[in-house]
């Protein structure tokens, strides 16, 4: 939110907030699916991670913190509003066990 004089907010602050959810926010919609290479280009940006179960579709906004190179391959390190960071290996995206989308 952009504060004006002494902490007042403009009429459009709620519209701007709705455009990009905060890390850890559960969302109902998402954009197109991303590849791991596209995720790697979005460091510092919010993406939508599929956390669905067999019975319900769940999507969570996460912040891409960095891509780590390890001997086993690249890994996505993300922040989802919790203290401990999430880590997902690139191989889970290749076999489609994990899915990530644009906002």
N, CA, C and O atoms as a printed pandas DataFrame, in Angstrom:
     atom_number atom_name residue_name chain_id  residue_number  x_coord  y_coord  z_coord
0              1         N          UNK        A               1    0.837   -1.182    0.000
1              2        CA          UNK        A               1    0.000    0.000    0.000
2              3         C          UNK        A               1    0.879    1.241    0.000
3              4         O          UNK        A               1    1.938    1.268    0.627
4              5         N          UNK        A               2    0.438    2.236   -0.691
5              6        CA          UNK        A               2    1.188    3.476   -0.720
6              7         C          UNK        A               2    0.504    4.487    0.193
7              8         O          UNK        A               2   -0.625    4.904   -0.066
8              9         N          UNK        A               3    1.175    4.870    1.235
9             10        CA          UNK        A               3    0.604    5.812    2.191
10            11         C          UNK        A               3    0.808    7.232    1.691
11            12         O          UNK        A               3    1.853    7.563    1.131
12            13         N          UNK        A               4   -0.204    8.065    1.899
13            14        CA          UNK        A               4   -0.079    9.474    1.570
14            15         C          UNK        A               4    0.261   10.198    2.872
15            16         O          UNK        A               4    1.020    9.666    3.682
16            17         N          UNK        A               5   -0.261   11.353    3.086
17            18        CA          UNK        A               5    0.047   12.142    4.279
18            19         C          UNK        A               5   -0.350   11.412    5.558
19            20         O          UNK        A               5   -1.497   10.991    5.705
20            21         N          UNK        A               6    0.571   11.267    6.455
21            22        CA          UNK        A               6    0.352   10.725    7.799
22            23         C          UNK        A               6   -0.415    9.406    7.805
23            24         O          UNK        A               6   -1.326    9.223    8.612
24            25         N          UNK        A               7   -0.058    8.498    6.925
25            26        CA          UNK        A               7   -0.628    7.154    6.965
26            27         C          UNK        A               7   -1.961    6.978    6.273
27            28         O          UNK        A               7   -2.549    5.899    6.353
28            29         N          UNK        A               8   -2.460    7.996    5.597
29            30        CA          UNK        A               8   -3.719    7.852    4.881
30            31         C          UNK        A               8   -3.481    7.077    3.592
31            32         O          UNK        A               8   -2.404    7.158    3.001
32            33         N          UNK        A               9   -4.471    6.338    3.166
33            34        CA          UNK        A               9   -4.363    5.553    1.949
34            35         C          UNK        A               9   -5.272    6.123    0.868
35            36         O          UNK        A               9   -6.311    6.719    1.150
36            37         N          UNK        A              10   -4.857    5.928   -0.356
37            38        CA          UNK        A              10   -5.651    6.423   -1.469
38            39         C          UNK        A              10   -6.782    5.452   -1.778
39            40         O          UNK        A              10   -6.811    4.328   -1.277
40            41         N          UNK        A              11   -7.696    5.898   -2.597
41            42        CA          UNK        A              11   -8.834    5.090   -3.001
42            43         C          UNK        A              11   -8.409    3.832   -3.750
43            44         O          UNK        A              11   -9.114    2.824   -3.704
44            45         N          UNK        A              12   -7.265    3.872   -4.443
45            46        CA          UNK        A              12   -6.831    2.770   -5.299
46            47         C          UNK        A              12   -5.918    1.766   -4.606
47            48         O          UNK        A              12   -5.490    0.805   -5.245
48            49         N          UNK        A              13   -5.606    1.947   -3.337
49            50        CA          UNK        A              13   -4.722    1.024   -2.636
50            51         C          UNK        A              13   -5.276   -0.391   -2.601
51            52         O          UNK        A              13   -4.510   -1.338   -2.780
52            53         N          UNK        A              14   -6.565   -0.576   -2.379
53            54        CA          UNK        A              14   -7.134   -1.924   -2.325
54            55         C          UNK        A              14   -7.127   -2.582   -3.698
55            56         O          UNK        A              14   -7.038   -3.806   -3.788
56            57         N          UNK        A              15   -7.219   -1.802   -4.765
57            58        CA          UNK        A              15   -7.152   -2.350   -6.119
58            59         C          UNK        A              15   -5.743   -2.851   -6.399
59            60         O          UNK        A              15   -5.576   -3.923   -6.980
60            61         N          UNK        A              16   -4.734   -2.100   -5.997
61            62        CA          UNK        A              16   -3.353   -2.509   -6.208
62            63         C          UNK        A              16   -3.034   -3.760   -5.406
63            64         O          UNK        A              16   -2.336   -4.644   -5.903
64            65         N          UNK        A              17   -3.528   -3.856   -4.178
65            66        CA          UNK        A              17   -3.273   -5.020   -3.339
66            67         C          UNK        A              17   -3.899   -6.271   -3.925
67            68         O          UNK        A              17   -3.325   -7.354   -3.812
68            69         N          UNK        A              18   -5.060   -6.149   -4.548
69            70        CA          UNK        A              18   -5.749   -7.307   -5.109
70            71         C          UNK        A              18   -5.013   -7.859   -6.322
71            72         O          UNK        A              18   -5.167   -9.036   -6.649
72            73         N          UNK        A              19   -4.213   -7.030   -6.999
73            74        CA          UNK        A              19   -3.525   -7.468   -8.201
74            75         C          UNK        A              19   -2.444   -8.495   -7.899
75            76         O          UNK        A              19   -2.235   -9.404   -8.702
76            77         N          UNK        A              20   -1.751   -8.384   -6.777
77            78        CA          UNK        A              20   -0.689   -9.316   -6.441
78            79         C          UNK        A              20   -0.842   -9.773   -4.999
79            80         O          UNK        A              20   -0.683   -8.973   -4.077
80            81         N          UNK        A              21   -1.149  -11.044   -4.793
81            82        CA          UNK        A              21   -1.332  -11.537   -3.426
82            83         C          UNK        A              21   -0.010  -11.603   -2.669
83            84         O          UNK        A              21    1.055  -11.724   -3.274
84            85         N          UNK        A              22   -0.086  -11.523   -1.365
85            86        CA          UNK        A              22    1.095  -11.631   -0.513
86            87         C          UNK        A              22    1.529  -13.092   -0.414
87            88         O          UNK        A              22    0.698  -13.988   -0.565
88            89         N          UNK        A              23    2.821  -13.353   -0.160
89            90        CA          UNK        A              23    3.265  -14.730    0.030
90            91         C          UNK        A              23    2.481  -15.397    1.157
91            92         O          UNK        A              23    2.294  -14.819    2.227
92            93         N          UNK        A              24    2.030  -16.615    0.900
93            94        CA          UNK        A              24    1.260  -17.361    1.884
94            95         C          UNK        A              24   -0.235  -17.263    1.706
95            96         O          UNK        A              24   -0.984  -17.965    2.385
96            97         N          UNK        A              25   -0.689  -16.400    0.799
97            98        CA          UNK        A              25   -2.113  -16.221    0.556
98            99         C          UNK        A              25   -2.642  -17.349   -0.318
99           100         O          UNK        A              25   -2.048  -17.692   -1.340
100          101         N          UNK        A              26   -3.771  -17.922    0.101
101          102        CA          UNK        A              26   -4.441  -18.940   -0.719
102          103         C          UNK        A              26   -5.273  -18.218   -1.760
103          104         O          UNK        A              26   -6.025  -17.302   -1.426
104          105         N          UNK        A              27   -5.148  -18.619   -3.021
105          106        CA          UNK        A              27   -5.865  -17.967   -4.117
106          107         C          UNK        A              27   -6.722  -18.985   -4.858
107          108         O          UNK        A              27   -6.498  -20.191   -4.759
108          109         N          UNK        A              28   -7.698  -18.490   -5.595
109          110        CA          UNK        A              28   -8.615  -19.368   -6.325
110          111         C          UNK        A              28   -8.307  -19.450   -7.811
111          112         O          UNK        A              28   -8.728  -20.398   -8.473
112          113         N          UNK        A              29   -7.586  -18.481   -8.347
113          114        CA          UNK        A              29   -7.312  -18.456   -9.780
114          115         C          UNK        A              29   -5.810  -18.362  -10.025
115          116         O          UNK        A              29   -5.042  -18.004   -9.132
116          117         N          UNK        A              30   -5.415  -18.685  -11.232
117          118        CA          UNK        A              30   -4.007  -18.585  -11.611
118          119         C          UNK        A              30   -3.909  -18.416  -13.113
119          120         O          UNK        A              30   -4.884  -18.599  -13.842
120          121         N          UNK        A              31   -2.722  -18.066  -13.560
121          122        CA          UNK        A              31   -2.464  -17.897  -14.979
122          123         C          UNK        A              31   -1.902  -19.167  -15.588
123          124         O          UNK        A              31   -2.123  -20.255  -15.054
124          125         N          UNK        A              32   -1.174  -19.052  -16.704
125          126        CA          UNK        A              32   -0.611  -20.222  -17.375
126          127         C          UNK        A              32    0.475  -20.907  -16.544
127          128         O          UNK        A              32    1.122  -20.279  -15.707
128          129         N          UNK        A              33    0.660  -22.197  -16.791
129          130        CA          UNK        A              33    1.681  -22.972  -16.091
130          131         C          UNK        A              33    3.074  -22.514  -16.520
131          132         O          UNK        A              33    3.284  -22.136  -17.672
132          133         N          UNK        A              34    4.032  -22.552  -15.571
133          134        CA          UNK        A              34    5.400  -22.129  -15.832
134          135         C          UNK        A              34    6.343  -23.325  -15.855
135          136         O          UNK        A              34    6.128  -24.302  -15.138
136          137         N          UNK        A              35    7.389  -23.248  -16.680
137          138        CA          UNK        A              35    8.457  -24.241  -16.657
138          139         C          UNK        A              35    9.472  -23.833  -15.598
139          140         O          UNK        A              35    9.414  -22.717  -15.081
140          141         N          UNK        A              36   10.393  -24.718  -15.275
141          142        CA          UNK        A              36   11.396  -24.377  -14.266
142          143         C          UNK        A              36   12.283  -23.232  -14.738
143          144         O          UNK        A              36   12.667  -22.379  -13.937
144          145         N          UNK        A              37   12.614  -23.201  -16.025
145          146        CA          UNK        A              37   13.426  -22.102  -16.549
146          147         C          UNK        A              37   12.698  -20.763  -16.424
147          148         O          UNK        A              37   13.324  -19.742  -16.138
148          149         N          UNK        A              38   11.387  -20.763  -16.635
149          150        CA          UNK        A              38   10.605  -19.533  -16.468
150          151         C          UNK        A              38   10.549  -19.123  -14.993
151          152         O          UNK        A              38   10.581  -17.934  -14.675
152          153         N          UNK        A              39   10.467  -20.100  -14.105
153          154        CA          UNK        A              39   10.491  -19.802  -12.661
154          155         C          UNK        A              39   11.824  -19.167  -12.295
155          156         O          UNK        A              39   11.863  -18.208  -11.524
156          157         N          UNK        A              40   12.910  -19.688  -12.837
157          158        CA          UNK        A              40   14.254  -19.169  -12.537
158          159         C          UNK        A              40   14.404  -17.709  -12.953
159          160         O          UNK        A              40   15.221  -16.990  -12.377
160          161         N          UNK        A              41   13.641  -17.263  -13.930
161          162        CA          UNK        A              41   13.687  -15.868  -14.372
162          163         C          UNK        A              41   12.822  -14.961  -13.505
163          164         O          UNK        A              41   12.827  -13.744  -13.692
164          165         N          UNK        A              42   12.082  -15.535  -12.561
165          166        CA          UNK        A              42   11.156  -14.758  -11.736
166          167         C          UNK        A              42   11.630  -14.612  -10.287
167          168         O          UNK        A              42   10.801  -14.487   -9.385
168          169         N          UNK        A              43   12.920  -14.626  -10.052
169          170        CA          UNK        A              43   13.443  -14.438   -8.695
170          171         C          UNK        A              43   13.001  -13.065   -8.191
171          172         O          UNK        A              43   13.160  -12.055   -8.877
172          173         N          UNK        A              44   12.443  -13.047   -6.982
173          174        CA          UNK        A              44   11.939  -11.807   -6.400
174          175         C          UNK        A              44   10.486  -11.525   -6.744
175          176         O          UNK        A              44    9.950  -10.493   -6.340
176          177         N          UNK        A              45    9.838  -12.421   -7.482
177          178        CA          UNK        A              45    8.452  -12.212   -7.885
178          179         C          UNK        A              45    7.535  -13.259   -7.254
179          180         O          UNK        A              45    7.981  -14.310   -6.794
180          181         N          UNK        A              46    6.252  -12.941   -7.248
181          182        CA          UNK        A              46    5.231  -13.845   -6.715
182          183         C          UNK        A              46    4.760  -14.769   -7.833
183          184         O          UNK        A              46    4.501  -14.326   -8.952
184          185         N          UNK        A              47    4.651  -16.065   -7.515
185          186        CA          UNK        A              47    4.083  -17.051   -8.425
186          187         C          UNK        A              47    3.036  -17.847   -7.642
187          188         O          UNK        A              47    2.942  -17.721   -6.421
188          189         N          UNK        A              48    2.264  -18.652   -8.334
189          190        CA          UNK        A              48    1.225  -19.459   -7.694
190          191         C          UNK        A              48    1.656  -20.930   -7.724
191          192         O          UNK        A              48    1.930  -21.482   -8.790
192          193         N          UNK        A              49    1.713  -21.556   -6.547
193          194        CA          UNK        A              49    2.106  -22.957   -6.446
194          195         C          UNK        A              49    0.873  -23.821   -6.210
195          196         O          UNK        A              49    0.027  -23.509   -5.372
196          197         N          UNK        A              50    0.791  -24.898   -6.956
197          198        CA          UNK        A              50   -0.318  -25.841   -6.830
198          199         C          UNK        A              50   -0.085  -26.729   -5.611
199          200         O          UNK        A              50    0.883  -27.487   -5.569
200          201         N          UNK        A              51   -0.968  -26.636   -4.625
201          202        CA          UNK        A              51   -0.903  -27.442   -3.407
202          203         C          UNK        A              51   -2.123  -28.347   -3.311
203          204         O          UNK        A              51   -2.542  -28.718   -2.215
204          205         N          UNK        A              52   -2.692  -28.701   -4.454
205          206        CA          UNK        A              52   -3.948  -29.450   -4.514
206          207         C          UNK        A              52   -3.814  -30.857   -3.939
207          208         O          UNK        A              52   -2.756  -31.484   -3.978
208          209         N          UNK        A              53   -4.931  -31.312   -3.411
209          210        CA          UNK        A              53   -5.052  -32.693   -2.963
210          211         C          UNK        A              53   -5.986  -33.398   -3.934
211          212         O          UNK        A              53   -6.505  -32.780   -4.863
212          213         N          UNK        A              54   -6.194  -34.667   -3.725
213          214        CA          UNK        A              54   -7.074  -35.424   -4.614
214          215         C          UNK        A              54   -8.510  -34.902   -4.576
215          216         O          UNK        A              54   -9.224  -34.958   -5.577
216          217         N          UNK        A              55   -8.925  -34.400   -3.423
217          218        CA          UNK        A              55  -10.307  -33.971   -3.276
218          219         C          UNK        A              55  -10.561  -32.493   -3.457
219          220         O          UNK        A              55  -11.717  -32.084   -3.558
220          221         N          UNK        A              56   -9.509  -31.664   -3.501
221          222        CA          UNK        A              56   -9.729  -30.217   -3.563
222          223         C          UNK        A              56   -8.548  -29.538   -4.244
223          224         O          UNK        A              56   -7.397  -29.926   -4.041
224          225         N          UNK        A              57   -8.839  -28.528   -5.049
225          226        CA          UNK        A              57   -7.797  -27.721   -5.691
226          227         C          UNK        A              57   -7.397  -26.584   -4.763
227          228         O          UNK        A              57   -8.244  -25.793   -4.348
228          229         N          UNK        A              58   -6.113  -26.496   -4.434
229          230        CA          UNK        A              58   -5.564  -25.454   -3.565
230          231         C          UNK        A              58   -4.411  -24.780   -4.291
231          232         O          UNK        A              58   -3.549  -25.454   -4.855
232          233         N          UNK        A              59   -4.394  -23.455   -4.280
233          234        CA          UNK        A              59   -3.321  -22.696   -4.907
234          235         C          UNK        A              59   -2.821  -21.651   -3.922
235          236         O          UNK        A              59   -3.610  -20.929   -3.311
236          237         N          UNK        A              60   -1.486  -21.575   -3.773
237          238        CA          UNK        A              60   -0.885  -20.678   -2.789
238          239         C          UNK        A              60    0.118  -19.746   -3.463
239          240         O          UNK        A              60    0.930  -20.179   -4.281
240          241         N          UNK        A              61    0.052  -18.469   -3.113
241          242        CA          UNK        A              61    1.004  -17.485   -3.620
242          243         C          UNK        A              61    2.315  -17.631   -2.853
243          244         O          UNK        A              61    2.319  -17.664   -1.623
244          245         N          UNK        A              62    3.424  -17.719   -3.583
245          246        CA          UNK        A              62    4.745  -17.833   -2.971
246          247         C          UNK        A              62    5.696  -16.856   -3.653
247          248         O          UNK        A              62    5.497  -16.477   -4.807
248          249         N          UNK        A              63    6.729  -16.457   -2.924
249          250        CA          UNK        A              63    7.751  -15.566   -3.448
250          251         C          UNK        A              63    8.967  -16.403   -3.835
251          252         O          UNK        A              63    9.495  -17.145   -3.007
252          253         N          UNK        A              64    9.412  -16.292   -5.074
253          254        CA          UNK        A              64   10.618  -16.994   -5.517
254          255         C          UNK        A              64   11.816  -16.265   -4.915
255          256         O          UNK        A              64   12.121  -15.139   -5.307
256          257         N          UNK        A              65   12.497  -16.905   -3.961
257          258        CA          UNK        A              65   13.651  -16.262   -3.336
258          259         C          UNK        A              65   14.919  -16.460   -4.139
259          260         O          UNK        A              65   15.665  -15.511   -4.381
260          261         N          UNK        A              66   15.165  -17.705   -4.556
261          262        CA          UNK        A              66   16.352  -17.963   -5.377
262          263         C          UNK        A              66   16.286  -19.357   -5.966
263          264         O          UNK        A              66   15.454  -20.177   -5.578
264          265         N          UNK        A              67   17.168  -19.608   -6.901
265          266        CA          UNK        A              67   17.348  -20.932   -7.488
266          267         C          UNK        A              67   18.729  -21.396   -7.044
267          268         O          UNK        A              67   19.731  -20.740   -7.330
268          269         N          UNK        A              68   18.780  -22.526   -6.345
269          270        CA          UNK        A              68   20.046  -23.054   -5.844
270          271         C          UNK        A              68   20.562  -24.138   -6.785
271          272         O          UNK        A              68   19.809  -25.021   -7.196
272          273         N          UNK        A              69   21.842  -24.070   -7.123
273          274        CA          UNK        A              69   22.490  -25.114   -7.915
274          275         C          UNK        A              69   23.158  -26.089   -6.959
275          276         O          UNK        A              69   24.015  -25.699   -6.166
276          277         N          UNK        A              70   22.769  -27.352   -7.031
277          278        CA          UNK        A              70   23.345  -28.393   -6.187
278          279         C          UNK        A              70   23.886  -29.506   -7.096
279          280         O          UNK        A              70   23.562  -29.535   -8.283
280          281         N          UNK        A              71   24.693  -30.409   -6.566
281          282        CA          UNK        A              71   25.169  -31.535   -7.391
282          283         C          UNK        A              71   24.024  -32.397   -7.933
283          284         O          UNK        A              71   24.173  -33.044   -8.970
284          285         N          UNK        A              72   22.892  -32.408   -7.240
285          286        CA          UNK        A              72   21.727  -33.190   -7.676
286          287         C          UNK        A              72   20.849  -32.433   -8.671
287          288         O          UNK        A              72   19.894  -33.002   -9.199
288          289         N          UNK        A              73   21.149  -31.182   -8.930
289          290        CA          UNK        A              73   20.348  -30.370   -9.850
290          291         C          UNK        A              73   19.902  -29.079   -9.207
291          292         O          UNK        A              73   20.255  -28.785   -8.065
292          293         N          UNK        A              74   19.122  -28.307   -9.946
293          294        CA          UNK        A              74   18.647  -27.016   -9.436
294          295         C          UNK        A              74   17.452  -27.212   -8.513
295          296         O          UNK        A              74   16.694  -28.174   -8.639
296          297         N          UNK        A              75   17.302  -26.264   -7.574
297          298        CA          UNK        A              75   16.173  -26.296   -6.640
298          299         C          UNK        A              75   15.585  -24.905   -6.481
299          300         O          UNK        A              75   16.299  -23.906   -6.406
300          301         N          UNK        A              76   14.268  -24.873   -6.430
301          302        CA          UNK        A              76   13.529  -23.645   -6.173
302          303         C          UNK        A              76   13.442  -23.455   -4.665
303          304         O          UNK        A              76   13.003  -24.350   -3.943
304          305         N          UNK        A              77   13.859  -22.295   -4.199
305          306        CA          UNK        A              77   13.708  -21.937   -2.789
306          307         C          UNK        A              77   12.720  -20.784   -2.747
307          308         O          UNK        A              77   12.928  -19.737   -3.360
308          309         N          UNK        A              78   11.630  -21.004   -2.000
309          310        CA          UNK        A              78   10.549  -20.024   -1.994
310          311         C          UNK        A              78   10.116  -19.686   -0.569
311          312         O          UNK        A              78   10.366  -20.431    0.379
312          313         N          UNK        A              79    9.456  -18.533   -0.457
313          314        CA          UNK        A              79    8.905  -18.050    0.810
314          315         C          UNK        A              79    7.395  -18.041    0.682
315          316         O          UNK        A              79    6.846  -17.441   -0.242
316          317         N          UNK        A              80    6.718  -18.713    1.620
317          318        CA          UNK        A              80    5.258  -18.771    1.573
318          319         C          UNK        A              80    4.610  -18.231    2.847
319          320         O          UNK        A              80    3.523  -18.660    3.234
320          321         N          UNK        A              81    5.289  -17.288    3.488
321          322        CA          UNK        A              81    4.717  -16.657    4.668
322          323         C          UNK        A              81    5.103  -17.332    5.974
323          324         O          UNK        A              81    4.759  -16.838    7.048
324          325         N          UNK        A              82    5.806  -18.443    5.901
325          326        CA          UNK        A              82    6.227  -19.153    7.103
326          327         C          UNK        A              82    7.691  -18.877    7.376
327          328         O          UNK        A              82    8.401  -18.354    6.517
328          329         N          UNK        A              83    8.143  -19.226    8.565
329          330        CA          UNK        A              83    9.528  -18.973    8.938
330          331         C          UNK        A              83   10.503  -19.792    8.091
331          332         O          UNK        A              83   11.495  -19.257    7.596
332          333         N          UNK        A              84   10.224  -21.087    7.922
333          334        CA          UNK        A              84   11.119  -21.948    7.159
334          335         C          UNK        A              84   10.781  -21.893    5.672
335          336         O          UNK        A              84    9.612  -21.948    5.289
336          337         N          UNK        A              85   11.804  -21.785    4.849
337          338        CA          UNK        A              85   11.613  -21.679    3.402
338          339         C          UNK        A              85   11.271  -23.035    2.802
339          340         O          UNK        A              85   11.679  -24.077    3.314
340          341         N          UNK        A              86   10.511  -23.006    1.702
341          342        CA          UNK        A              86   10.186  -24.219    0.971
342          343         C          UNK        A              86   11.238  -24.494   -0.086
343          344         O          UNK        A              86   11.820  -23.567   -0.651
344          345         N          UNK        A              87   11.481  -25.773   -0.353
345          346        CA          UNK        A              87   12.465  -26.179   -1.359
346          347         C          UNK        A              87   11.828  -27.251   -2.238
347          348         O          UNK        A              87   11.264  -28.222   -1.733
348          349         N          UNK        A              88   11.919  -27.073   -3.563
349          350        CA          UNK        A              88   11.412  -28.062   -4.512
350          351         C          UNK        A              88   12.476  -28.285   -5.575
351          352         O          UNK        A              88   12.973  -27.330   -6.172
352          353         N          UNK        A              89   12.825  -29.546   -5.814
353          354        CA          UNK        A              89   13.813  -29.904   -6.825
354          355         C          UNK        A              89   13.238  -29.746   -8.226
355          356         O          UNK        A              89   12.041  -29.934   -8.440
356          357         N          UNK        A              90   14.094  -29.404   -9.170
357          358        CA          UNK        A              90   13.687  -29.240  -10.565
358          359         C          UNK        A              90   13.073  -30.519  -11.125
359          360         O          UNK        A              90   12.187  -30.443  -11.976
360          361         N          UNK        A              91   13.510  -31.677  -10.681
361          362        CA          UNK        A              91   12.997  -32.942  -11.231
362          363         C          UNK        A              91   11.503  -33.122  -10.973
363          364         O          UNK        A              91   10.828  -33.805  -11.744
364          365         N          UNK        A              92   10.970  -32.522   -9.900
365          366        CA          UNK        A              92    9.528  -32.619   -9.639
366          367         C          UNK        A              92    8.707  -31.832  -10.654
367          368         O          UNK        A              92    7.546  -32.153  -10.911
368          369         N          UNK        A              93    9.313  -30.808  -11.223
369          370        CA          UNK        A              93    8.626  -30.055  -12.275
370          371         C          UNK        A              93    8.696  -30.806  -13.601
371          372         O          UNK        A              93    7.767  -30.734  -14.406
372          373         N          UNK        A              94    9.789  -31.523  -13.829
373          374        CA          UNK        A              94    9.943  -32.264  -15.082
374          375         C          UNK        A              94    8.974  -33.439  -15.168
375          376         O          UNK        A              94    8.446  -33.726  -16.242
376          377         N          UNK        A              95    8.731  -34.133  -14.029
377          378        CA          UNK        A              95    7.784  -35.254  -14.081
378          379         C          UNK        A              95    6.372  -34.825  -13.683
379          380         O          UNK        A              95    5.484  -35.656  -13.491
380          381         N          UNK        A              96    6.185  -33.508  -13.564
381          382        CA          UNK        A              96    4.876  -32.878  -13.325
382          383         C          UNK        A              96    4.267  -33.237  -11.974
383          384         O          UNK        A              96    3.049  -33.177  -11.812
384          385         N          UNK        A              97    5.103  -33.612  -10.999
385          386        CA          UNK        A              97    4.605  -33.812   -9.634
386          387         C          UNK        A              97    4.292  -32.470   -8.980
387          388         O          UNK        A              97    3.387  -32.374   -8.151
388          389         N          UNK        A              98    5.042  -31.437   -9.354
389          390        CA          UNK        A              98    4.813  -30.079   -8.849
390          391         C          UNK        A              98    4.444  -29.188  -10.023
391          392         O          UNK        A              98    4.976  -29.322  -11.125
392          393         N          UNK        A              99    3.515  -28.273   -9.756
393          394        CA          UNK        A              99    3.096  -27.331  -10.793
394          395         C          UNK        A              99    3.084  -25.920  -10.222
395          396         O          UNK        A              99    2.715  -25.691   -9.070
396          397         N          UNK        A             100    3.499  -24.988  -11.064
397          398        CA          UNK        A             100    3.564  -23.582  -10.687
398          399         C          UNK        A             100    2.973  -22.769  -11.824
399          400         O          UNK        A             100    3.111  -23.118  -12.996
400          401         N          UNK        A             101    2.308  -21.672  -11.454
401          402        CA          UNK        A             101    1.608  -20.847  -12.446
402          403         C          UNK        A             101    1.934  -19.372  -12.254
403          404         O          UNK        A             101    2.402  -18.949  -11.197
404          405         N          UNK        A             102    1.674  -18.603  -13.304
405          406        CA          UNK        A             102    1.729  -17.143  -13.200
406          407         C          UNK        A             102    0.537  -16.689  -12.360
407          408         O          UNK        A             102   -0.415  -17.438  -12.143
408          409         N          UNK        A             103    0.615  -15.453  -11.898
409          410        CA          UNK        A             103   -0.516  -14.887  -11.151
410          411         C          UNK        A             103   -1.675  -14.695  -12.089
411          412         O          UNK        A             103   -2.736  -14.229  -11.672
